[in-house]
Amino acid sequence: MKTRLLVGIGLMIALLLGLVGCEGISGPRGETGDPGDTGQAWQAQPPANRFFSLAVCNGQIVDHNGAAKLYLSFDGEHQNAGDTVVSYRLADGQVPTIDGIDEGESGWGGAANTVAMQKAAGSDNFITAATVRSAWDESYIYFQVKWTEVTNEAYGVTAGESTTPERWYTPSNLLDLGAGWARAKAWELTQSNEDFLLMMFEIGSTKWFDRDGCYVTCHAGTAGTNFHHTNFVRERMDTWMWSAGLTQPTGFAADRYFDSDTDPLLSLSWDVGTPSYRLNDQTVRFEFGDNDSSTTFPLYQHANDPNYDAPYPFWDYEMVTETNNVDWQAGSSVPRYYSSIPFGSTADVTAFGHYDSDTNTWTVELKRRLVTGNGDDAQF
C-alpha cells in the first residue's frame, strides 16, 4: 500500500514539473514576418502536339477529299504552314460560339490555316482546300473547318446544301402484295445526298500514323467497299463525323471509334451511350422449300404513317413498329435512320454547321473536353 502511494505521488510530481517546465519555456509570440513575393497564377499546360486526319464530302460519304495527315501544334513554337494547324490558347472568358458562324481571329485567338485536300476515296469531289482553325482553354478544344463546294458538270458534281439521308420507299402498293416475301422485298432505298465532315485522332498510338496518317488504316473490304481498321491489336482511332442531315439537328457530331476488327460491319463502333442516330432496318429470312433468302425493310414507321412521308430528323419518340398490313401507297417513304439526343460518351462532341448559299461554303464548328476519361476517346 505504501509503495503504491509513493508511486502515485511520484507520478503527480512528474506531471506538475512537466506542466511548469512547459510553461517556463513558452515565450511571447514574435512579430509577424514580411509576406513573401506573389507567385504566378496557375495556368493549364498545353496538350501534347499530335497528328490528325481530315476529310469532307459533297453529297456522298464514299466520295471524300481530305488531308490524310495534319500536325496539330499547341506549343506556340510552330506556325500555320500547309500541313500544320496551330491551336491557340484562348484568353480567359474567350469562348467560340459553336454555331457555324466564323468569329475570326478575335473569337479564335489566332489565324486560320489553309490545308491542301486531295481525293482520298471514291470519286473526286474537286474540293482542293479547306480552312482550319483550332483553339483551346483549360477545359475544351475547339475546331472550325470551312470548305467551298465545287461544280464540275463533266463529272456530275454539283454545289449546294445537301441534307437528305437515305429513305425507304415502295414503288408499288404494298396492300396488293399481301404480307409475305413479295411485300417485304418491295421496299427499296433511295440514295443518300448529304454533306459530311470527318476528323480522326489516335487513341494512344497507332503504328505509322505519324508517317502515313489515315492511309495506314484504310483497307479494301469485300465487294469493293472501303472501311477503316487498324493493323494491330489494342490500336484504336477516334472518329468525329458531322453530317448535314443526320447529326446537324441534334447539335452533336457522331462520336465513334474503330480498332483492328477486320469485319467492315464491326470495325466502326459507337462510343458508349445513346447514339445520335441509328439504322431503321430489319432483316427477315424467308424459306421456300429447299431454298431460303433474306430481305431488309423498315423496322419503324412514323406514328402518322402510312403515307405520311416523315421528314428528317425522324425522332425516336415519333416512331412506332412498322405495320405489315396497312395500305401503303406506291411512292410512300420512311426515313432509313432515326435520331436521338445522344447521352454518355457519344455526346462528347458538340458540333454545328452553317451553309452560305451565296458562296457554296460550309463552316462547321466543333467542341469537346480535352480529357473525357473515356477509353473510346482520344485525350488531349
C-alpha positions as CSV (number, residue, x, y, z in Angstrom):
1,M,0.0,0.0,0.0
2,K,2.8,2.4,0.9
3,T,4.6,1.5,-2.3
4,R,1.5,2.4,-4.4
5,L,1.1,5.7,-2.6
6,L,4.7,6.6,-3.2
7,V,4.4,5.7,-6.9
8,G,1.2,7.8,-7.2
9,I,2.8,10.8,-5.6
10,G,5.8,10.4,-7.9
11,L,3.7,10.5,-11.0
12,M,1.8,13.6,-9.8
13,I,5.1,15.4,-9.1
14,A,6.4,14.5,-12.6
15,L,3.2,15.8,-14.2
16,L,3.4,19.1,-12.2
17,L,7.0,19.5,-13.2
18,G,6.2,18.9,-16.8
19,L,3.5,21.5,-16.8
20,V,5.6,24.0,-15.0
21,G,8.5,23.3,-17.3
22,C,6.4,23.7,-20.4
23,E,5.1,27.0,-19.1
24,G,8.6,28.0,-18.4
25,I,9.9,27.5,-21.9
26,S,6.9,29.2,-23.7
27,G,7.8,32.8,-24.6
28,P,5.6,35.5,-26.1
29,R,4.7,35.2,-29.8
30,G,7.1,37.0,-32.1
31,E,6.2,39.7,-34.6
32,T,4.7,38.6,-38.0
33,G,7.2,38.4,-40.7
34,D,7.0,40.2,-44.1
35,P,4.8,38.5,-46.7
36,G,6.7,36.7,-49.5
37,D,6.6,37.6,-53.1
38,T,3.3,36.9,-55.0
39,G,3.6,33.7,-57.1
40,Q,2.4,33.3,-60.6
41,A,-1.2,32.4,-61.2
42,W,-1.9,28.7,-62.2
43,Q,-2.2,28.1,-65.9
44,A,-3.2,25.0,-67.7
45,Q,-0.4,23.3,-69.5
46,P,-0.8,22.9,-73.3
47,P,-1.7,19.5,-74.6
48,A,0.9,17.5,-76.4
49,N,1.3,18.1,-80.2
50,R,-0.2,15.3,-82.3
51,F,-1.3,14.2,-85.8
52,F,-4.8,14.0,-87.1
53,S,-6.7,13.4,-90.3
54,L,-9.5,15.4,-92.0
55,A,-11.9,14.8,-94.9
56,V,-15.0,16.4,-96.4
57,C,-17.8,15.0,-98.6
58,N,-20.1,16.7,-101.1
59,G,-23.2,14.7,-101.0
60,Q,-21.8,11.2,-100.9
61,I,-19.7,9.9,-98.0
62,V,-18.0,7.4,-100.2
63,D,-16.5,10.3,-102.3
64,H,-14.3,12.3,-100.0
65,N,-11.4,14.6,-100.4
66,G,-9.1,15.2,-97.5
67,A,-5.8,15.7,-95.8
68,A,-4.5,12.3,-94.6
69,K,-2.0,13.7,-92.1
70,L,-2.0,17.1,-90.4
71,Y,0.1,18.2,-87.5
72,L,-1.8,19.9,-84.6
73,S,0.5,22.2,-82.6
74,F,-0.2,23.6,-79.1
75,D,3.2,24.7,-78.0
76,G,3.4,28.1,-79.8
77,E,6.7,27.1,-81.4
78,H,5.1,26.3,-84.8
79,Q,3.3,28.4,-87.4
80,N,0.4,27.6,-89.6
81,A,2.1,26.0,-92.6
82,G,0.0,23.9,-95.0
83,D,0.1,20.7,-93.1
84,T,0.4,22.3,-89.7
85,V,-2.5,23.7,-87.7
86,V,-1.8,25.8,-84.7
87,S,-4.2,25.5,-81.8
88,Y,-4.2,28.8,-79.9
89,R,-4.6,29.3,-76.1
90,L,-7.8,31.3,-75.6
91,A,-7.8,34.3,-73.2
92,D,-9.9,34.0,-70.0
93,G,-13.6,34.4,-70.9
94,Q,-12.9,33.9,-74.6
95,V,-15.1,31.1,-75.8
96,P,-16.0,30.5,-79.5
97,T,-19.7,30.0,-80.1
98,I,-20.4,26.7,-81.8
99,D,-22.9,27.9,-84.4
100,G,-21.1,27.7,-87.8
101,I,-20.6,31.5,-87.9
102,D,-16.9,32.4,-88.2
103,E,-15.9,34.9,-85.5
104,G,-12.4,35.3,-87.0
105,E,-9.2,35.8,-85.1
106,S,-10.8,37.8,-82.3
107,G,-13.0,34.8,-81.5
108,W,-10.4,32.0,-82.1
109,G,-7.3,33.6,-80.7
110,G,-5.2,33.4,-83.9
111,A,-5.1,32.9,-87.6
112,A,-6.7,30.2,-89.7
113,N,-4.7,27.8,-91.8
114,T,-5.4,26.6,-95.3
115,V,-4.7,23.0,-95.9
116,A,-4.4,21.1,-99.2
117,M,-7.0,18.5,-99.9
118,Q,-6.9,15.6,-102.4
119,K,-9.1,12.7,-103.5
120,A,-9.0,10.1,-100.7
121,A,-11.7,7.6,-101.7
122,G,-14.3,7.1,-104.3
123,S,-14.7,9.9,-106.8
124,D,-13.0,13.3,-106.7
125,N,-15.3,16.0,-105.4
126,F,-12.8,18.6,-106.5
127,I,-12.6,20.3,-103.1
128,T,-8.8,21.1,-103.1
129,A,-8.5,23.1,-99.9
130,A,-10.1,23.7,-96.5
131,T,-9.6,26.4,-93.9
132,V,-9.0,25.1,-90.4
133,R,-9.0,26.9,-87.1
134,S,-8.3,25.4,-83.6
135,A,-8.2,26.8,-80.1
136,W,-8.2,25.5,-76.5
137,D,-8.7,26.6,-73.0
138,E,-8.2,24.8,-69.7
139,S,-11.2,22.5,-70.3
140,Y,-12.0,22.3,-74.0
141,I,-10.6,22.0,-77.5
142,Y,-12.3,23.8,-80.4
143,F,-12.2,23.3,-84.2
144,Q,-13.5,25.1,-87.2
145,V,-13.4,23.7,-90.7
146,K,-14.5,25.7,-93.7
147,W,-14.7,24.5,-97.3
148,T,-16.3,25.6,-100.6
149,E,-18.1,23.1,-102.8
150,V,-17.3,23.0,-106.5
151,T,-19.4,22.3,-109.5
152,N,-17.9,20.1,-112.2
153,E,-20.5,19.3,-114.9
154,A,-18.2,16.8,-116.7
155,Y,-18.1,14.6,-113.7
156,G,-21.7,15.3,-112.5
157,V,-20.5,17.1,-109.4
158,T,-22.8,19.9,-108.2
159,A,-22.6,22.5,-105.4
160,G,-25.3,23.0,-102.9
161,E,-26.5,22.3,-99.4
162,S,-27.2,18.5,-99.3
163,T,-29.2,17.4,-96.3
164,T,-31.0,14.3,-97.4
165,P,-30.0,10.9,-95.9
166,E,-31.3,7.6,-97.4
167,R,-35.0,6.8,-97.3
168,W,-37.0,3.6,-97.6
169,Y,-39.7,3.8,-100.3
170,T,-42.1,1.4,-102.0
171,P,-42.5,1.5,-105.8
172,S,-45.9,-0.4,-105.6
173,N,-49.0,-0.6,-103.4
174,L,-48.0,-2.9,-100.6
175,L,-51.5,-3.9,-99.9
176,D,-51.7,-5.6,-103.3
177,L,-48.6,-7.7,-102.4
178,G,-50.0,-9.3,-99.2
179,A,-47.9,-9.8,-96.1
180,G,-45.2,-12.1,-97.2
181,W,-41.9,-12.1,-99.2
182,A,-43.2,-10.0,-102.1
183,R,-44.4,-7.3,-99.8
184,A,-41.2,-7.2,-97.7
185,K,-39.0,-7.2,-100.8
186,A,-40.8,-4.3,-102.4
187,W,-39.2,-1.8,-100.1
188,E,-36.2,-0.1,-101.8
189,L,-33.7,2.6,-100.7
190,T,-33.1,6.0,-102.2
191,Q,-29.6,7.3,-102.5
192,S,-28.1,9.5,-99.7
193,N,-27.3,13.1,-100.6
194,E,-25.7,14.6,-97.6
195,D,-22.6,16.7,-96.9
196,F,-20.1,15.4,-94.3
197,L,-17.1,16.4,-92.3
198,L,-14.9,13.7,-90.8
199,M,-12.0,14.0,-88.3
200,M,-9.7,11.2,-87.0
201,F,-7.4,11.1,-84.0
202,E,-5.2,8.4,-82.4
203,I,-6.4,6.8,-79.1
204,G,-3.0,6.0,-77.7
205,S,-0.5,5.2,-80.5
206,T,-1.2,3.7,-83.9
207,K,1.8,2.4,-85.8
208,W,2.9,4.5,-88.8
209,F,0.0,7.0,-88.3
210,D,2.7,9.7,-87.8
211,R,4.1,8.7,-91.2
212,D,1.0,8.0,-93.4
213,G,-1.9,9.4,-91.5
214,C,-5.3,7.8,-92.0
215,Y,-4.0,5.9,-95.1
216,V,-2.5,3.4,-92.8
217,T,-6.0,2.4,-91.6
218,C,-7.8,2.4,-94.9
219,H,-8.3,-1.1,-96.3
220,A,-10.3,-2.5,-99.2
221,G,-13.3,-4.6,-98.0
222,T,-15.3,-7.2,-99.7
223,A,-17.2,-6.4,-102.9
224,G,-15.1,-3.3,-103.4
225,T,-16.4,-1.5,-100.3
226,N,-13.9,0.6,-98.3
227,F,-13.7,0.7,-94.5
228,H,-11.1,1.5,-91.8
229,H,-9.4,-0.7,-89.3
230,T,-6.0,-0.6,-87.5
231,N,-3.4,-3.2,-88.1
232,F,-2.5,-4.3,-84.6
233,V,-4.5,-5.4,-81.5
234,R,-5.1,-2.6,-79.0
235,E,-4.8,0.1,-81.5
236,R,-7.8,2.4,-81.7
237,M,-8.8,5.5,-83.6
238,D,-11.3,8.1,-82.5
239,T,-13.6,9.4,-85.3
240,W,-15.8,12.5,-85.2
241,M,-18.4,12.8,-88.0
242,W,-20.7,15.8,-88.6
243,S,-23.4,15.4,-91.2
244,A,-25.7,18.0,-92.6
245,G,-28.8,15.8,-92.4
246,L,-28.3,13.2,-89.6
247,T,-26.2,14.9,-86.9
248,Q,-26.9,18.6,-87.5
249,P,-30.4,18.6,-85.9
250,T,-29.0,17.1,-82.7
251,G,-26.2,19.6,-82.3
252,F,-23.6,16.8,-81.8
253,A,-21.1,15.0,-84.0
254,A,-21.3,11.2,-84.3
255,D,-18.5,10.1,-81.9
256,R,-17.2,6.7,-82.8
257,Y,-14.0,4.6,-82.8
258,F,-12.5,1.7,-84.8
259,D,-9.9,-0.9,-83.9
260,S,-8.3,-3.9,-85.6
261,D,-11.5,-5.8,-86.3
262,T,-11.4,-6.7,-89.9
263,D,-15.2,-7.2,-90.3
264,P,-16.4,-4.0,-92.1
265,L,-19.7,-4.2,-90.2
266,L,-17.9,-4.3,-86.8
267,S,-14.8,-2.2,-87.3
268,L,-16.6,1.1,-86.7
269,S,-18.3,1.2,-83.3
270,W,-20.3,3.9,-81.5
271,D,-18.9,5.2,-78.3
272,V,-20.6,4.0,-75.1
273,G,-24.0,5.6,-74.7
274,T,-27.0,6.6,-76.8
275,P,-26.0,7.4,-80.3
276,S,-27.3,10.4,-82.2
277,Y,-28.9,8.2,-84.9
278,R,-29.5,4.5,-85.7
279,L,-30.5,2.4,-88.6
280,N,-34.2,1.8,-89.2
281,D,-33.6,-1.6,-90.7
282,Q,-34.9,-5.1,-90.1
283,T,-33.8,-8.3,-91.9
284,V,-36.1,-11.2,-92.3
285,R,-35.3,-14.6,-93.7
286,F,-37.9,-16.4,-95.8
287,E,-37.8,-20.2,-96.7
288,F,-39.1,-21.6,-99.9
289,G,-38.8,-25.4,-99.8
290,D,-35.1,-26.2,-100.0
291,N,-34.2,-22.5,-100.7
292,D,-34.2,-19.6,-98.4
293,S,-33.5,-15.9,-98.8
294,S,-33.5,-12.7,-96.8
295,T,-34.6,-9.1,-97.3
296,T,-34.3,-5.9,-95.4
297,F,-37.0,-3.3,-94.9
298,P,-38.0,-0.7,-92.3
299,L,-38.3,-1.6,-88.7
300,Y,-40.1,1.5,-87.6
301,Q,-42.6,3.9,-89.2
302,H,-43.8,7.4,-88.1
303,A,-46.8,7.4,-85.8
304,N,-48.7,9.2,-88.6
305,D,-47.9,6.6,-91.2
306,P,-48.9,5.0,-93.6
307,N,-48.1,7.5,-96.4
308,Y,-47.0,10.3,-94.1
309,D,-43.5,10.6,-95.7
310,A,-41.9,11.7,-92.4
311,P,-39.1,14.2,-92.8
312,Y,-35.7,14.2,-91.2
313,P,-35.0,14.3,-88.3
314,F,-37.1,11.2,-87.6
315,W,-37.0,11.3,-83.8
316,D,-37.2,8.2,-81.7
317,Y,-40.3,9.5,-79.8
318,E,-42.2,9.8,-83.1
319,M,-41.8,6.2,-84.3
320,V,-43.8,3.0,-83.9
321,T,-43.2,-0.5,-85.1
322,E,-43.7,-0.8,-88.9
323,T,-47.1,-2.3,-89.6
324,N,-47.1,-5.1,-92.1
325,N,-50.8,-5.0,-93.3
326,V,-51.7,-1.4,-93.9
327,D,-52.4,0.4,-97.1
328,W,-49.1,1.8,-98.2
329,Q,-49.4,3.6,-101.4
330,A,-46.8,3.5,-104.2
331,G,-44.0,6.0,-103.6
332,S,-44.6,6.3,-99.9
333,S,-41.4,6.6,-97.9
334,V,-39.9,6.1,-94.4
335,P,-36.6,7.5,-93.2
336,R,-33.8,4.9,-93.0
337,Y,-32.4,6.4,-89.8
338,Y,-34.0,7.6,-86.6
339,S,-32.5,10.3,-84.4
340,S,-32.0,10.6,-80.7
341,I,-30.4,13.2,-78.4
342,P,-27.1,11.5,-77.6
343,F,-26.1,10.6,-74.0
344,G,-22.9,9.3,-72.5
345,S,-19.6,9.2,-74.3
346,T,-21.4,9.5,-77.6
347,A,-22.4,13.1,-76.6
348,D,-18.8,14.3,-76.2
349,V,-18.5,16.4,-79.4
350,T,-20.7,19.4,-79.8
351,A,-21.0,20.3,-83.5
352,F,-23.0,22.7,-85.7
353,G,-22.6,23.8,-89.3
354,H,-23.8,26.7,-91.4
355,Y,-24.1,26.8,-95.2
356,D,-23.6,30.0,-97.2
357,S,-25.6,29.6,-100.4
358,D,-24.0,32.7,-101.9
359,T,-20.5,31.2,-101.8
360,N,-21.4,27.5,-101.6
361,T,-19.3,27.4,-98.4
362,W,-19.8,25.2,-95.3
363,T,-18.5,26.4,-91.9
364,V,-18.6,23.6,-89.3
365,E,-17.5,24.1,-85.7
366,L,-16.8,21.5,-83.0
367,K,-16.1,21.5,-79.3
368,R,-15.0,18.7,-76.9
369,R,-13.5,18.4,-73.5
370,L,-9.7,18.0,-73.6
371,V,-9.8,15.0,-71.3
372,T,-13.0,12.9,-71.2
373,G,-11.6,9.9,-69.3
374,N,-13.3,7.5,-71.7
375,G,-11.4,4.7,-73.3
376,D,-13.2,5.2,-76.6
377,D,-11.9,8.8,-76.9
378,A,-8.6,10.5,-77.8
379,Q,-7.3,12.5,-74.9
380,F,-5.7,15.9,-75.5
